[in-house]
């Protein structure tokens, strides 16, 4: 996690451009022209509110996604309360990025709540790319093989995979969904750093992604 995440390069070619959410706010792989949703996988548990216990805390923004977009997160319970909190806030972070893109969080309140530093800077840039292209997200994404490593009382690393085979970009005006076949690039590996804020929120501060990673293939 010593590598500084790059801002994603612009992946907009016309109003109906195929858009990736690959780094979901920062990463080392550039968009490949595929129109899958990137970063929407963590397994077979409910996607409605993967961090319900976390969002019950005072001051946390409520995140809602459109009915045609489903994010599923696996392995949210490890038996360790600190690791579980990291996983919960990471799930909310992924949902926050999608909420900003789909327009259910127009002010980006949740985006700023769960991101900090370069991860926040890159997430804002990526959301703006979707806005400029007149595109949104639809379909399903799944996050799985999530592994937390604590780096002290206020820092942690989290790696996980994303299955974006059923996630797509959609033109806001026409409603046209840009579907593509499932390939090895439908699977993304994420390596992230999270830092605990003074309010007790595990904010993503760095994120690196690798599309087509071997360890995420089915």
Protein Blocks (a to p, Z undefined) as FASTA:
>chain_A
ZZccdddddfbecjkbccdfklnopajbdcehiacdehiagbjbdfklmmlmmmmpghia
cddddfkbccddehkbgoiaklmmmmmmmmmmmmmmmmmmnopamnommmmmmgghjllm
mmmmmmmmmmmnopacedjdddehiacddebjkbccddddddfklgccddfklopacddd
ddfklpccddddddddfkopacdfbdcddehiaklpZZ
